[in-house]
Amino acid sequence: MDQKISKYKYEDGKNKSSFPRITLWRHGHLYDVTDFAARHPGGRKLLEKFNGQNVDSVMQDRAIHVHSNAAYTILQKYLVKGEHGSVSRKGTQWQNGDGIFPEHRTLSENFDGYVDWSKPLVGQVEMLGTHYYEWTHQQVDRPIRLFHSDLAEMFTRAYWWMVPLMWCPLIFYMVFSSYNHLSSQPALWPQAMFMTLQYGPGSIPLLLVLGVLFWTLLEYIIHRWLFHLKPPASSQFLIRLHFLFHGQHHKSPMDPMRLVFPPVPASMFGVAFYLLTKLIFPTGMAHAVFAGIIAGYVIYDLTHYYVHHGGTPSIAYFRRLKAYHTLHHYKHQNLGFGISSKMWDFPFCTLISDESVLLKDQ
């Protein structure tokens, strides 16, 4: 490996000081990926491991991860440029002089051949037609703006902490309501000869677990057959709907404000799930099952955020989930629909089998 170079001069216009940076060499060009490190699917530590080194062979090493075309496109954004063009190296010397400045990095153009990124994307993506679905799976590392209206835009973005803040009180209320109902009048279900069972307050833990398991199935169904439903190229309405629900996330999977469901659309799904449980179970049971469904959803959304922005997880289970979900985004978009769990990928034959080659213990 080439000699590591972990620092370079940073010019802020007033004075110079030396800051540690994360730099990589590829095909003789220098890339400063410091600002990308926190969003890197393999975690910051992996980039730090190769700081200052040539990664030509590393990026194609199956023992680590064979990078997708999107990875090279994203890497190009962080190409360092000096006064005389892009920086290259001969031996261990900087060829453009003694100053390398991060403000000279080459940025991607606003127009990518399909949409103008300086403008809201709703109103543009609908016009892509047959190119839409392929375009959404050419990932970028940049924030997305959907609407001109700041108010409308606000309802499409969410911080991760909004999920437990909004839904945990409802979970506690539903459990409390279920306890009151089942304490005053135990439920009989199902209403069928030789099969009717009685459910009292002691059944609440079992009903909560049932709700969480039910959520894992709903998670798979929604992700596979709703979010990954390929909209017809002739329908601008369905293309817009698909992009609002999930296409935006696949286009920019590292945008931290578009990883958890915003409260308004999440509430619409919540009402539907509540009505479904009320249709199947008596009220006391329905409230406990619904609490389990919402708890499963909270776990799912926080897990989804964590595997994208949690760096390299310290727990092996989450490292495997992160590897699995990364492959779903960058390599196998039509497989690996389980996020909080791979459980339903087994019976539905959508399991990704090669996650072992990604994100090994570093």
C-alpha positions as a Markdown table, in Angstrom:
| # | Residue | x | y | z |
|---|---|---|---|---|
| 1 | Met | 0.0 | 0.0 | 0.0 |
| 2 | Asp | 1.1 | 3.6 | -0.6 |
| 3 | Gln | 2.3 | 5.7 | 2.3 |
| 4 | Lys | -0.6 | 7.1 | 4.3 |
| 5 | Ile | -1.4 | 10.8 | 4.1 |
| 6 | Ser | -3.9 | 11.6 | 6.8 |
| 7 | Lys | -3.6 | 15.4 | 6.9 |
| 8 | Tyr | -3.5 | 18.3 | 4.5 |
| 9 | Lys | -3.7 | 22.1 | 4.8 |
| 10 | Tyr | -7.1 | 23.7 | 5.0 |
| 11 | Glu | -7.4 | 27.3 | 3.9 |
| 12 | Asp | -10.3 | 29.2 | 5.5 |
| 13 | Gly | -9.3 | 32.6 | 4.0 |
| 14 | Lys | -7.9 | 34.0 | 7.2 |
| 15 | Asn | -5.4 | 31.5 | 8.6 |
| 16 | Lys | -4.2 | 28.0 | 7.9 |
| 17 | Ser | -4.3 | 25.1 | 10.3 |
| 18 | Ser | -3.9 | 21.4 | 9.9 |
| 19 | Phe | -7.0 | 19.1 | 10.3 |
| 20 | Pro | -7.1 | 15.3 | 10.0 |
| 21 | Arg | -9.0 | 14.3 | 6.9 |
| 22 | Ile | -10.0 | 11.0 | 5.3 |
| 23 | Thr | -8.5 | 10.8 | 1.8 |
| 24 | Leu | -8.4 | 7.9 | -0.7 |
| 25 | Trp | -6.5 | 7.4 | -4.0 |
| 26 | Arg | -8.1 | 5.8 | -7.0 |
| 27 | His | -6.6 | 5.7 | -10.5 |
| 28 | Gly | -4.0 | 8.3 | -9.5 |
| 29 | His | -6.6 | 10.8 | -8.3 |
| 30 | Leu | -7.2 | 12.0 | -4.7 |
| 31 | Tyr | -10.6 | 12.0 | -3.1 |
| 32 | Asp | -11.5 | 13.7 | 0.2 |
| 33 | Val | -14.3 | 11.6 | 1.6 |
| 34 | Thr | -14.3 | 13.2 | 5.1 |
| 35 | Asp | -17.8 | 14.8 | 4.7 |
| 36 | Phe | -19.2 | 11.5 | 3.4 |
| 37 | Ala | -17.7 | 9.2 | 6.1 |
| 38 | Ala | -20.7 | 9.4 | 8.4 |
| 39 | Arg | -23.0 | 8.3 | 5.6 |
| 40 | His | -20.8 | 5.6 | 4.1 |
| 41 | Pro | -22.7 | 2.3 | 4.2 |
| 42 | Gly | -19.6 | 0.5 | 5.5 |
| 43 | Gly | -19.2 | 3.0 | 8.3 |
| 44 | Arg | -16.6 | 5.7 | 9.1 |
| 45 | Lys | -14.1 | 3.2 | 10.6 |
| 46 | Leu | -13.8 | 1.3 | 7.3 |
| 47 | Leu | -12.8 | 4.5 | 5.4 |
| 48 | Glu | -10.4 | 5.5 | 8.2 |
| 49 | Lys | -8.8 | 2.0 | 7.8 |
| 50 | Phe | -7.8 | 2.9 | 4.2 |
| 51 | Asn | -7.1 | 6.6 | 4.9 |
| 52 | Gly | -4.5 | 7.9 | 2.5 |
| 53 | Gln | -4.2 | 4.6 | 0.6 |
| 54 | Asn | -4.9 | 3.5 | -3.0 |
| 55 | Val | -8.3 | 1.7 | -3.1 |
| 56 | Asp | -8.3 | 0.5 | -6.8 |
| 57 | Ser | -8.2 | -3.1 | -5.8 |
| 58 | Val | -10.0 | -2.7 | -2.5 |
| 59 | Met | -13.2 | -1.4 | -4.1 |
| 60 | Gln | -13.4 | -4.7 | -6.2 |
| 61 | Asp | -12.4 | -7.0 | -3.3 |
| 62 | Arg | -15.1 | -9.5 | -2.7 |
| 63 | Ala | -13.7 | -10.1 | 0.8 |
| 64 | Ile | -14.9 | -6.5 | 1.6 |
| 65 | His | -17.5 | -5.5 | -1.0 |
| 66 | Val | -17.7 | -5.2 | -4.8 |
| 67 | His | -18.9 | -1.7 | -5.2 |
| 68 | Ser | -21.7 | -0.7 | -7.5 |
| 69 | Asn | -21.6 | 1.8 | -10.3 |
| 70 | Ala | -23.4 | 4.2 | -8.0 |
| 71 | Ala | -20.5 | 4.1 | -5.6 |
| 72 | Tyr | -18.1 | 5.4 | -8.2 |
| 73 | Thr | -20.5 | 8.1 | -9.2 |
| 74 | Ile | -20.8 | 9.2 | -5.6 |
| 75 | Leu | -17.0 | 9.0 | -5.2 |
| 76 | Gln | -16.5 | 11.4 | -8.1 |
| 77 | Lys | -18.3 | 14.1 | -6.1 |
| 78 | Tyr | -15.4 | 14.2 | -3.7 |
| 79 | Leu | -12.6 | 14.5 | -6.2 |
| 80 | Val | -10.1 | 17.0 | -4.9 |
| 81 | Lys | -9.1 | 19.8 | -7.3 |
| 82 | Gly | -6.3 | 22.2 | -6.9 |
| 83 | Glu | -5.2 | 25.3 | -8.8 |
| 84 | His | -4.1 | 23.2 | -11.8 |
| 85 | Gly | -7.0 | 20.8 | -12.0 |
| 86 | Ser | -7.5 | 17.5 | -10.2 |
| 87 | Val | -4.8 | 16.4 | -7.8 |
| 88 | Ser | -2.7 | 13.4 | -8.8 |
| 89 | Arg | 0.3 | 11.9 | -7.1 |
| 90 | Lys | 3.8 | 10.8 | -8.1 |
| 91 | Gly | 5.4 | 8.7 | -5.4 |
| 92 | Thr | 4.3 | 10.3 | -2.2 |
| 93 | Gln | 4.4 | 14.0 | -3.3 |
| 94 | Trp | 1.6 | 16.3 | -4.1 |
| 95 | Gln | 1.9 | 17.4 | -7.7 |
| 96 | Asn | -0.1 | 20.6 | -7.5 |
| 97 | Gly | 2.1 | 22.2 | -4.9 |
| 98 | Asp | 1.8 | 22.4 | -1.1 |
| 99 | Gly | -1.9 | 23.3 | -0.7 |
| 100 | Ile | -4.9 | 21.1 | -1.1 |
| 101 | Phe | -8.2 | 22.7 | -0.3 |
| 102 | Pro | -11.5 | 21.0 | 0.2 |
| 103 | Glu | -13.5 | 23.9 | -1.3 |
| 104 | His | -12.0 | 22.9 | -4.6 |
| 105 | Arg | -13.7 | 19.5 | -4.7 |
| 106 | Thr | -15.6 | 18.9 | -7.9 |
| 107 | Leu | -19.4 | 18.9 | -7.3 |
| 108 | Ser | -21.9 | 17.1 | -9.4 |
| 109 | Glu | -23.9 | 19.1 | -11.9 |
| 110 | Asn | -27.4 | 20.2 | -11.0 |
| 111 | Phe | -28.7 | 18.6 | -14.2 |
| 112 | Asp | -28.1 | 14.8 | -14.4 |
| 113 | Gly | -29.5 | 14.3 | -17.8 |
| 114 | Tyr | -33.0 | 13.7 | -16.4 |
| 115 | Val | -33.9 | 16.2 | -13.7 |
| 116 | Asp | -32.7 | 19.6 | -12.5 |
| 117 | Trp | -31.6 | 19.1 | -8.9 |
| 118 | Ser | -31.8 | 22.8 | -8.2 |
| 119 | Lys | -35.6 | 22.6 | -8.5 |
| 120 | Pro | -38.2 | 20.5 | -6.7 |
| 121 | Leu | -38.4 | 17.0 | -8.1 |
| 122 | Val | -42.2 | 16.6 | -8.0 |
| 123 | Gly | -43.2 | 17.8 | -11.4 |
| 124 | Gln | -40.1 | 16.5 | -13.0 |
| 125 | Val | -39.9 | 12.8 | -12.1 |
| 126 | Glu | -43.4 | 12.2 | -13.6 |
| 127 | Met | -42.0 | 13.1 | -17.0 |
| 128 | Leu | -39.3 | 10.4 | -17.0 |
| 129 | Gly | -41.7 | 7.8 | -18.2 |
| 130 | Thr | -39.8 | 4.6 | -19.1 |
| 131 | His | -36.6 | 6.0 | -17.6 |
| 132 | Tyr | -38.1 | 6.6 | -14.1 |
| 133 | Tyr | -37.6 | 3.2 | -12.5 |
| 134 | Glu | -34.0 | 2.8 | -13.6 |
| 135 | Trp | -33.3 | 6.4 | -12.6 |
| 136 | Thr | -34.5 | 5.9 | -9.0 |
| 137 | His | -32.0 | 3.1 | -8.6 |
| 138 | Gln | -29.0 | 5.2 | -9.7 |
| 139 | Gln | -28.2 | 6.5 | -6.2 |
| 140 | Val | -26.9 | 9.9 | -5.3 |
| 141 | Asp | -25.5 | 11.5 | -2.2 |
| 142 | Arg | -27.5 | 14.7 | -2.0 |
| 143 | Pro | -30.6 | 15.9 | -0.2 |
| 144 | Ile | -33.9 | 15.8 | -2.0 |
| 145 | Arg | -36.5 | 18.6 | -2.3 |
| 146 | Leu | -39.9 | 17.5 | -3.4 |
| 147 | Phe | -42.1 | 20.7 | -3.4 |
| 148 | His | -41.8 | 24.4 | -4.0 |
| 149 | Ser | -44.0 | 25.1 | -0.9 |
| 150 | Asp | -42.0 | 25.1 | 2.4 |
| 151 | Leu | -45.1 | 24.0 | 4.2 |
| 152 | Ala | -45.7 | 21.0 | 1.9 |
| 153 | Glu | -42.0 | 20.1 | 2.1 |
| 154 | Met | -42.1 | 20.2 | 5.9 |
| 155 | Phe | -44.7 | 17.3 | 5.9 |
| 156 | Thr | -42.5 | 15.1 | 3.8 |
| 157 | Arg | -39.5 | 15.2 | 6.2 |
| 158 | Ala | -39.0 | 13.7 | 9.7 |
| 159 | Tyr | -36.4 | 13.4 | 12.4 |
| 160 | Trp | -35.8 | 9.9 | 13.7 |
| 161 | Trp | -36.8 | 10.9 | 17.3 |
| 162 | Met | -40.3 | 12.0 | 16.0 |
| 163 | Val | -41.2 | 8.3 | 15.7 |
| 164 | Pro | -41.0 | 7.2 | 19.3 |
| 165 | Leu | -42.2 | 10.7 | 20.5 |
| 166 | Met | -45.4 | 10.3 | 18.4 |
| 167 | Trp | -46.2 | 6.6 | 18.7 |
| 168 | Cys | -45.0 | 5.4 | 22.1 |
| 169 | Pro | -47.8 | 7.3 | 24.0 |
| 170 | Leu | -50.3 | 5.6 | 21.7 |
| 171 | Ile | -48.8 | 2.2 | 22.5 |
| 172 | Phe | -49.1 | 2.8 | 26.2 |
| 173 | Tyr | -52.7 | 4.1 | 25.9 |
| 174 | Met | -53.7 | 1.0 | 23.8 |
| 175 | Val | -52.2 | -1.4 | 26.3 |
| 176 | Phe | -54.1 | 0.5 | 29.1 |
| 177 | Ser | -57.3 | 0.4 | 27.2 |
| 178 | Ser | -56.9 | -3.3 | 26.4 |
| 179 | Tyr | -56.3 | -4.0 | 30.1 |
| 180 | Asn | -59.5 | -2.2 | 31.1 |
| 181 | His | -61.6 | -4.0 | 28.5 |
| 182 | Leu | -60.3 | -7.5 | 29.2 |
| 183 | Ser | -60.5 | -6.9 | 33.0 |
| 184 | Ser | -64.1 | -5.9 | 32.9 |
| 185 | Gln | -65.1 | -8.5 | 30.3 |
| 186 | Pro | -62.8 | -11.2 | 29.0 |
| 187 | Ala | -63.0 | -11.6 | 25.2 |
| 188 | Leu | -64.1 | -14.8 | 23.5 |
| 189 | Trp | -62.3 | -15.4 | 20.2 |
| 190 | Pro | -62.6 | -16.9 | 17.6 |
| 191 | Gln | -66.4 | -17.3 | 17.6 |
| 192 | Ala | -66.4 | -20.8 | 16.1 |
| 193 | Met | -67.6 | -24.1 | 17.4 |
| 194 | Phe | -65.0 | -26.1 | 19.4 |
| 195 | Met | -62.4 | -23.3 | 18.9 |
| 196 | Thr | -63.5 | -20.4 | 21.1 |
| 197 | Leu | -60.9 | -19.3 | 23.7 |
| 198 | Gln | -61.2 | -16.8 | 26.5 |
| 199 | Tyr | -58.7 | -13.9 | 26.7 |
| 200 | Gly | -58.3 | -11.9 | 29.9 |
| 201 | Pro | -55.7 | -9.3 | 30.9 |
| 202 | Gly | -53.1 | -12.0 | 31.3 |
| 203 | Ser | -53.2 | -12.5 | 27.6 |
| 204 | Ile | -52.0 | -9.0 | 26.8 |
| 205 | Pro | -48.3 | -10.0 | 26.5 |
| 206 | Leu | -49.2 | -12.7 | 24.0 |
| 207 | Leu | -51.4 | -10.3 | 22.0 |
| 208 | Leu | -48.5 | -7.8 | 21.9 |
| 209 | Val | -46.2 | -10.4 | 20.5 |
| 210 | Leu | -48.8 | -11.4 | 18.0 |
| 211 | Gly | -49.1 | -7.7 | 16.9 |
| 212 | Val | -45.3 | -7.4 | 16.5 |
| 213 | Leu | -45.2 | -10.5 | 14.4 |
| 214 | Phe | -48.1 | -9.3 | 12.4 |
| 215 | Trp | -46.2 | -6.0 | 11.8 |
| 216 | Thr | -43.2 | -8.0 | 10.4 |
| 217 | Leu | -45.5 | -9.5 | 7.7 |
| 218 | Leu | -47.1 | -6.1 | 7.0 |
| 219 | Glu | -43.6 | -4.6 | 6.7 |
| 220 | Tyr | -42.7 | -7.2 | 4.1 |
| 221 | Ile | -46.0 | -6.8 | 2.1 |
| 222 | Ile | -45.9 | -3.0 | 2.1 |
| 223 | His | -42.2 | -2.9 | 1.1 |
| 224 | Arg | -42.4 | -5.5 | -1.6 |
| 225 | Trp | -45.8 | -5.1 | -3.2 |
| 226 | Leu | -46.5 | -1.4 | -2.6 |
| 227 | Phe | -43.2 | 0.4 | -2.3 |
| 228 | His | -41.5 | -1.7 | -5.0 |
| 229 | Leu | -44.4 | -1.9 | -7.3 |
| 230 | Lys | -43.1 | -0.6 | -10.7 |
| 231 | Pro | -45.4 | 2.2 | -11.8 |
| 232 | Pro | -46.5 | 2.1 | -15.5 |
| 233 | Ala | -44.5 | 4.5 | -17.6 |
| 234 | Ser | -47.7 | 6.0 | -19.0 |
| 235 | Ser | -49.1 | 7.0 | -15.6 |
| 236 | Gln | -47.7 | 10.3 | -14.3 |
| 237 | Phe | -49.9 | 10.0 | -11.2 |
| 238 | Leu | -48.6 | 6.5 | -10.2 |
| 239 | Ile | -45.0 | 7.6 | -10.9 |
| 240 | Arg | -45.5 | 10.6 | -8.6 |
| 241 | Leu | -47.1 | 8.4 | -5.9 |
| 242 | His | -44.3 | 5.8 | -6.1 |
| 243 | Phe | -41.6 | 8.5 | -5.8 |
| 244 | Leu | -43.3 | 10.2 | -2.8 |
| 245 | Phe | -43.7 | 6.9 | -0.9 |
| 246 | His | -40.4 | 5.2 | -1.7 |
| 247 | Gly | -38.7 | 6.1 | -4.9 |
| 248 | Gln | -37.1 | 9.2 | -3.2 |
| 249 | His | -35.5 | 7.0 | -0.6 |
| 250 | His | -33.9 | 4.7 | -3.2 |
| 251 | Lys | -32.7 | 7.7 | -5.2 |
| 252 | Ser | -31.0 | 9.3 | -2.2 |
| 253 | Pro | -30.7 | 6.5 | 0.5 |
| 254 | Met | -28.4 | 8.6 | 2.7 |
| 255 | Asp | -30.7 | 11.6 | 3.1 |
| 256 | Pro | -31.3 | 11.5 | 6.9 |
| 257 | Met | -34.5 | 13.4 | 6.7 |
| 258 | Arg | -36.1 | 10.8 | 4.4 |
| 259 | Leu | -35.5 | 7.6 | 6.3 |
| 260 | Val | -38.4 | 7.4 | 8.7 |
| 261 | Phe | -42.0 | 7.8 | 7.8 |
| 262 | Pro | -43.3 | 11.4 | 8.3 |
| 263 | Pro | -46.2 | 11.7 | 10.8 |
| 264 | Val | -49.0 | 12.4 | 8.3 |
| 265 | Pro | -48.6 | 9.4 | 5.9 |
| 266 | Ala | -47.7 | 7.2 | 8.9 |
| 267 | Ser | -51.0 | 8.2 | 10.6 |
| 268 | Met | -52.9 | 7.1 | 7.4 |
| 269 | Phe | -51.4 | 3.7 | 7.6 |
| 270 | Gly | -52.0 | 3.6 | 11.4 |
| 271 | Val | -55.8 | 4.3 | 10.9 |
| 272 | Ala | -55.9 | 1.5 | 8.3 |
| 273 | Phe | -54.2 | -1.0 | 10.7 |
| 274 | Tyr | -56.4 | -0.1 | 13.6 |
| 275 | Leu | -59.5 | -0.7 | 11.5 |
| 276 | Leu | -58.1 | -4.0 | 10.4 |
| 277 | Thr | -57.5 | -5.2 | 13.9 |
| 278 | Lys | -61.0 | -4.0 | 15.0 |
| 279 | Leu | -62.4 | -6.0 | 12.1 |
| 280 | Ile | -60.7 | -9.2 | 13.2 |
| 281 | Phe | -60.7 | -9.1 | 17.0 |
| 282 | Pro | -63.0 | -7.9 | 19.8 |
| 283 | Thr | -62.1 | -4.4 | 21.1 |
| 284 | Gly | -60.0 | -5.5 | 24.1 |
| 285 | Met | -57.9 | -7.9 | 22.0 |
| 286 | Ala | -57.7 | -5.5 | 19.1 |
| 287 | His | -56.2 | -2.7 | 21.2 |
| 288 | Ala | -53.4 | -5.0 | 22.5 |
| 289 | Val | -52.7 | -6.4 | 19.0 |
| 290 | Phe | -52.7 | -2.9 | 17.5 |
| 291 | Ala | -50.2 | -1.7 | 20.3 |
| 292 | Gly | -48.0 | -4.6 | 19.2 |
| 293 | Ile | -48.3 | -3.5 | 15.5 |
| 294 | Ile | -47.3 | 0.0 | 16.4 |
| 295 | Ala | -44.4 | -1.2 | 18.6 |
| 296 | Gly | -43.2 | -3.3 | 15.6 |
| 297 | Tyr | -43.4 | -0.2 | 13.4 |
| 298 | Val | -41.4 | 1.9 | 15.8 |
| 299 | Ile | -38.7 | -0.8 | 16.0 |
| 300 | Tyr | -38.7 | -1.0 | 12.2 |
| 301 | Asp | -38.4 | 2.7 | 11.6 |
| 302 | Leu | -35.6 | 3.2 | 14.2 |
| 303 | Thr | -33.8 | 0.1 | 12.8 |
| 304 | His | -34.1 | 1.5 | 9.3 |
| 305 | Tyr | -32.5 | 4.8 | 10.4 |
| 306 | Tyr | -29.8 | 3.0 | 12.4 |
| 307 | Val | -28.7 | 0.7 | 9.5 |
| 308 | His | -28.3 | 3.8 | 7.3 |
| 309 | His | -26.9 | 6.3 | 9.8 |
| 310 | Gly | -25.6 | 4.3 | 12.8 |
| 311 | Gly | -22.1 | 3.9 | 11.5 |
| 312 | Thr | -20.6 | 0.4 | 12.0 |
| 313 | Pro | -22.9 | -1.3 | 14.5 |
| 314 | Ser | -21.2 | -2.9 | 17.5 |
| 315 | Ile | -23.8 | -5.7 | 17.7 |
| 316 | Ala | -23.3 | -8.5 | 15.1 |
| 317 | Tyr | -27.1 | -8.8 | 14.4 |
| 318 | Phe | -27.3 | -5.1 | 13.3 |
| 319 | Arg | -24.1 | -5.4 | 11.3 |
| 320 | Arg | -25.7 | -8.2 | 9.4 |
| 321 | Leu | -28.9 | -6.2 | 8.9 |
| 322 | Lys | -26.9 | -3.2 | 7.7 |
| 323 | Ala | -25.0 | -5.4 | 5.2 |
| 324 | Tyr | -28.3 | -7.0 | 4.1 |
| 325 | His | -30.1 | -3.7 | 3.6 |
| 326 | Thr | -27.1 | -2.1 | 1.9 |
| 327 | Leu | -27.2 | -4.9 | -0.7 |
| 328 | His | -30.9 | -4.3 | -1.2 |
| 329 | His | -30.2 | -0.6 | -2.1 |
| 330 | Tyr | -27.1 | -1.0 | -4.2 |
| 331 | Lys | -27.2 | -4.4 | -5.7 |
| 332 | His | -30.4 | -6.4 | -5.3 |
| 333 | Gln | -33.3 | -4.0 | -5.4 |
| 334 | Asn | -35.8 | -6.8 | -6.1 |
| 335 | Leu | -34.7 | -8.9 | -3.1 |
| 336 | Gly | -34.2 | -8.4 | 0.6 |
| 337 | Phe | -37.5 | -6.7 | 1.5 |
| 338 | Gly | -37.2 | -7.4 | 5.2 |
| 339 | Ile | -35.6 | -4.5 | 7.2 |
| 340 | Ser | -36.1 | -5.1 | 10.9 |
| 341 | Ser | -35.9 | -8.9 | 10.2 |
| 342 | Lys | -35.2 | -11.2 | 7.2 |
| 343 | Met | -37.9 | -13.6 | 8.5 |
| 344 | Trp | -40.3 | -13.3 | 5.6 |
| 345 | Asp | -37.7 | -13.3 | 2.9 |
| 346 | Phe | -37.2 | -17.0 | 3.6 |
| 347 | Pro | -40.8 | -18.3 | 2.8 |
| 348 | Phe | -41.3 | -15.7 | -0.1 |
| 349 | Cys | -37.9 | -16.7 | -1.7 |
| 350 | Thr | -36.5 | -13.1 | -1.7 |
| 351 | Leu | -33.5 | -13.8 | 0.5 |
| 352 | Ile | -30.2 | -12.1 | -0.4 |
| 353 | Ser | -27.6 | -14.8 | 0.1 |
| 354 | Asp | -24.3 | -12.9 | -0.2 |
| 355 | Glu | -24.5 | -10.4 | 2.6 |
| 356 | Ser | -21.5 | -12.2 | 4.2 |
| 357 | Val | -19.1 | -10.5 | 1.8 |
| 358 | Leu | -20.1 | -7.0 | 3.0 |
| 359 | Leu | -19.2 | -5.2 | 6.2 |
| 360 | Lys | -17.1 | -7.9 | 7.8 |
| 361 | Asp | -15.8 | -7.2 | 11.3 |
| 362 | Gln | -13.3 | -4.4 | 10.9 |
